[in-house]
C-alpha cells in the first residue's frame, strides 16, 4: 500500500510538528509513505473566499500528483473533505477525479482502512474532543447530533486506545467553534463569540487539553484562550496518537 502524504498549508507553515507526527504514525504501521515535495494548496481557501474558479488549476495539479497512490492521507479533516466533496464538480465531466476516492483524513484512514487495534501513544491527561464541522458532516468522523442515528465517534474510538488518557466531550459536541475559514475574517465578532462559547464548554469538562483533527479550529480556539488567559492547552489528535514516536 503506497501512501501519498498531503500536508495542508497551515500545517506546513504553522504546525509542522503535526505533519511529523502524522508521518511517524503512518510509519509505525509499516506503510510505504511518499511526500511529494511539489505539492501545493488544495484550493480550499480560495473557494471559501468566493474565488472557486481560481482553485481549479490547483485541483488538477493535486489530482495528477496524488493519482498514483493507493491513498492520500492528510492531518486535516477540512482539506480532505474539500478534495472529496468539491473536486469532482470542479474538475468536470471531462476529467476523471482519482483522488475523490482515495483522499482521507488521518483519523478515518486509521479507523476505517487500517482498522487499527493498537495505538502507540501514551498520554496521561484529560482531553476534550473537538468535532470539527467538516469532519462530522462531510467525512462522517462522528454522528451529527441532529441525526437520529446510532452514535459513533472515530476520534474517540482511537483516543481510547491511548494508554493513560481520559477522553471527554463538551456539551453540544458538534456545534461550530466559529472559525469557518473566511467567516472568522468577515464576521469577526460573531466568530469570537462562538469560539468563546465553545471554549467554555470544553473547559467545563475539566480537560487539560482540547484536541481534534483540524489545526485551523484548534488555532482559532487557542487564539481566544491566549487572549483571554484561559487555562487550557491544545494538541492535534495525530500528536496524541503518535506520542512517543517522535
Phi and psi in degrees as a GROMACS rama.xvg file:
@    title "Ramachandran Plot"
@    xaxis  label "Phi"
@    yaxis  label "Psi"
@TYPE xy
-97.9881  128.558  UNK-2
-111.03  127.793  UNK-3
-95.6873  118.311  UNK-4
-87.2552  117.693  UNK-5
-105.196  120.219  UNK-6
-110.009  109.825  UNK-7
-62.0647  161.988  UNK-8
-53.9294  -52.1212  UNK-9
-70.595  -26.6012  UNK-10
-70.4419  -45.1272  UNK-11
-61.2082  -42.9734  UNK-12
-83.9428  -36.7199  UNK-13
-114.823  -28.6943  UNK-14
-131.425  56.246  UNK-15
-60.0564  -25.7215  UNK-16
-64.3349  -25.122  UNK-17
-69.7781  -40.4011  UNK-18
-63.2038  -41.3127  UNK-19
-64.7981  -39.8571  UNK-20
-64.2784  -39.2596  UNK-21
-63.887  -44.3031  UNK-22
-62.1566  -44.6984  UNK-23
-63.3855  -38.6099  UNK-24
-66.727  -46.307  UNK-25
-64.3567  -38.4358  UNK-26
-64.0511  -33.6923  UNK-27
-58.232  -30.3862  UNK-28
-93.9745  13.9155  UNK-29
74.0733  25.1455  UNK-30
-86.5423  153.436  UNK-31
-87.8084  116.082  UNK-32
-119.594  130.508  UNK-33
-115.713  144.1  UNK-34
-118.849  96.1349  UNK-35
-62.8471  114.925  UNK-36
-72.0266  -16.4223  UNK-37
-94.139  11.6158  UNK-38
-65.8036  151.651  UNK-39
-129.428  -173.778  UNK-40
-58.0512  147.462  UNK-41
-77.0578  -15.1463  UNK-42
103.636  -3.62003  UNK-43
-59.3457  -42.8835  UNK-44
-58.3038  -40.8655  UNK-45
-66.1782  -42.9872  UNK-46
-63.8194  -41.5208  UNK-47
-62.3628  -30.3428  UNK-48
-87.0657  3.13406  UNK-49
93.9311  10.9688  UNK-50
-118.039  52.649  UNK-51
-59.1134  -39.5636  UNK-52
-61.7977  -26.7977  UNK-53
-72.0512  -13.4322  UNK-54
-93.2181  -2.5617  UNK-55
-63.221  -45.0023  UNK-56
-63.5339  -35.8828  UNK-57
-65.761  -38.9426  UNK-58
-63.5505  -43.0616  UNK-59
-62.66  -44.2891  UNK-60
-62.0146  -43.8532  UNK-61
-61.6299  -47.1407  UNK-62
-62.2534  -44.1277  UNK-63
-68.2801  -38.4247  UNK-64
-70.1963  -38.7106  UNK-65
-100.159  0.154564  UNK-66
-58.4973  -34.7852  UNK-67
-70.2561  -11.8253  UNK-68
-91.2049  151.705  UNK-69
-68.6425  -40.0407  UNK-70
-141.951  147.19  UNK-71
-110.704  120.513  UNK-72
-118.17  134.597  UNK-73
-135.444  144.091  UNK-74
-84.8366  56.588  UNK-75
-162.97  109.649  UNK-76
-65.3616  -38.9044  UNK-77
-67.9858  -42.0173  UNK-78
-69.7931  -41.2401  UNK-79
-61.1505  -39.9812  UNK-80
-67.2346  -37.2674  UNK-81
-62.7196  -45.7419  UNK-82
-61.5228  -48.4213  UNK-83
-68.2261  -39.225  UNK-84
-86.1761  -38.0344  UNK-85
-108.497  -23.819  UNK-86
-58.8423  -42.8506  UNK-87
-56.8646  -40.4189  UNK-88
-73.497  -40.0714  UNK-89
-62.7009  -41.1183  UNK-90
-81.4385  -18.5613  UNK-91
80.7122  176.607  UNK-92
-71.7404  -21.4295  UNK-93
-89.3383  2.55699  UNK-94
-132.673  113.834  UNK-95
-71.0761  121.984  UNK-96
-89.1125  103.907  UNK-97
-73.8524  -43.1574  UNK-98
-71.2589  -12.1486  UNK-99
-57.1514  -35.7299  UNK-100
-90.3873  -15.934  UNK-101
-115.25  -12.9964  UNK-102
-83.5533  130.535  UNK-103
-143.297  150.734  UNK-104
-73.6624  152.863  UNK-105
-57.703  -36.5722  UNK-106
-64.9194  -50.5657  UNK-107
-69.1511  -29.7938  UNK-108
-65.1069  -47.5746  UNK-109
-64.8135  -39.9046  UNK-110
-77.5525  -45.7522  UNK-111
-95.1171  -34.4481  UNK-112
-94.6288  -57.0867  UNK-113
-74.9932  -25.6035  UNK-114
49.4891  52.184  UNK-115
-62.2811  145.561  UNK-116
-116.665  -3.49683  UNK-117
-142.442  145.872  UNK-118
-122.867  131.464  UNK-119
-72.1255  -19.6336  UNK-120
-68.1558  150.897  UNK-121
-126.026  124.701  UNK-122
-147.905  86.6477  UNK-123
-79.9972  64.1768  UNK-124
-141.762  163.022  UNK-125
-92.4226  125.723  UNK-126
-123.872  145.557  UNK-127
-109.394  128.853  UNK-128
-86.1962  126.187  UNK-129
-97.8737  112.528  UNK-130
-90.6953  98.766  UNK-131
-70.6723  151.8  UNK-132
-57.3722  -47.955  UNK-133
-62.643  -40.3609  UNK-134
-63.3556  -40.369  UNK-135
-72.6309  -52.9411  UNK-136
-97.022  -11.8014  UNK-137
-117.05  -27.9458  UNK-138
-107.454  -14.1856  UNK-139
71.057  32.9361  UNK-140
-67.8535  -25.0083  UNK-141
-149.025  168.587  UNK-142
-80.0254  124.927  UNK-143
-58.8742  135.605  UNK-144
-64.9707  -22.2313  UNK-145
-81.2967  -5.95555  UNK-146
-101.559  138.703  UNK-147
-90.1036  63.2389  UNK-148
-115.752  163.053  UNK-149
-57.2401  137.387  UNK-150
-73.6242  125.956  UNK-151
-132.288  156.407  UNK-152
-154.493  105.671  UNK-153
-69.1228  -30.7128  UNK-154
-64.0853  -48.5445  UNK-155
-62.5014  -41.2697  UNK-156
-55.7334  -44.8128  UNK-157
-71.3868  -44.1259  UNK-158
-62.0277  -34.247  UNK-159
-68.3501  -11.5196  UNK-160
-84.2389  -11.1452  UNK-161
-78.1511  130.367  UNK-162
-65.1842  129.836  UNK-163
87.0523  -5.47728  UNK-164
-84.2164  149.967  UNK-165
-120.157  120.166  UNK-166
-104.174  128.138  UNK-167
-122.462  162.89  UNK-168
-133.739  143.844  UNK-169
-78.1303  164.485  UNK-170
-59.4831  146.644  UNK-171
52.2643  63.56  UNK-172
-62.1159  -25.4346  UNK-173
-117.301  23.446  UNK-174
-73.8841  139.781  UNK-175
-60.1054  143.558  UNK-176
-82.9344  -11.1812  UNK-177
100.708  -2.5661  UNK-178
-70.2605  -73.436  UNK-179
57.4738  32.1328  UNK-180
63.3216  -118.753  UNK-181
-66.4987  -18.9136  UNK-182
-57.9641  -39.3517  UNK-183
-68.6102  -20.1718  UNK-184
-89.751  -42.8101  UNK-185
-82.7918  -25.9719  UNK-186
-129.092  60.7831  UNK-187
-58.5317  -47.2107  UNK-188
-61.9983  -44.3429  UNK-189
-65.472  -42.3651  UNK-190
-59.7963  -44.6491  UNK-191
-64.6258  -44.0863  UNK-192
-62.822  -40.5958  UNK-193
-61.8478  -41.2249  UNK-194
-64.2002  -40.3328  UNK-195
-62.6036  -44.0903  UNK-196
-62.5455  -42.916  UNK-197
-65.3004  -41.8398  UNK-198
-61.7001  -42.4948  UNK-199
-57.4087  -42.8391  UNK-200
-69.6634  -37.0943  UNK-201
-64.9281  -46.5705  UNK-202
-63.5366  -33.5329  UNK-203
-63.1715  -18.9601  UNK-204
-73.9373  -13.8975  UNK-205
85.5829  12.635  UNK-206
-72.3069  150.251  UNK-207
-87.7864  -29.7459  UNK-208
-131.08  149.343  UNK-209
-107.228  132.02  UNK-210
-130.161  160.857  UNK-211
-177.75  178.562  UNK-212
-91.4547  -1.772  UNK-213
-125.44  113.558  UNK-214
-62.4082  -26.9667  UNK-215
-65.6031  -45.8194  UNK-216
-64.3049  -43.8382  UNK-217
-63.2131  -37.5397  UNK-218
-62.0564  -42.9414  UNK-219
-61.7431  -49.1254  UNK-220
-67.2903  -37.8065  UNK-221
-65.7479  -37.4729  UNK-222
-60.7398  -43.2396  UNK-223
-66.3323  -43.5824  UNK-224
-61.8212  -41.7149  UNK-225
-67.9252  -42.7853  UNK-226
-64.6043  -36.0372  UNK-227
-98.2807  7.14795  UNK-228
55.6156  46.6327  UNK-229
-88.3655  139.519  UNK-230
-91.1417  79.3436  UNK-231
-155.017  149.493  UNK-232
-110.906  167.818  UNK-233
-132.366  141.845  UNK-234
-155.443  135.862  UNK-235
-70.1415  146.749  UNK-236
-59.7743  -33.3843  UNK-237
-62.9836  -33.2598  UNK-238
-67.7551  -36.3937  UNK-239
-69.645  -45.24  UNK-240
-65.2279  -28.4145  UNK-241
-99.7656  8.36179  UNK-242
-54.4783  129.318  UNK-243
94.9113  -11.8901  UNK-244
-90.8129  -21.8673  UNK-245
